[in-house]
């Protein structure tokens, strides 16, 4: 029997060393686009629907840890959730490209929006233009 870790036995997809540079959002987006295989006529609809479905899978994993695991977010359960978050990211990366945006640009836009709300005391509440 080999000593290689298997998915579900222990965290296996943690690929970064503690002090590594990591991957930029734009680098990730380029990698995601290399695996974007679906009918071209659905180039916006497919990743948008995928985002909703994958976000539901994230929520479902969290729900099941609460329901079945006594809210014990073990390293294995956290890895499973992280893997689903990665699927959401893939959909975001592909959809962003399909509407003409880089992920880095979207991240900056979102940060600017949230900082503005924070400065104006509008982080709480609802509505896009607060």
Beta strands, then each sheet from edge to edge (+ up, - down):
end
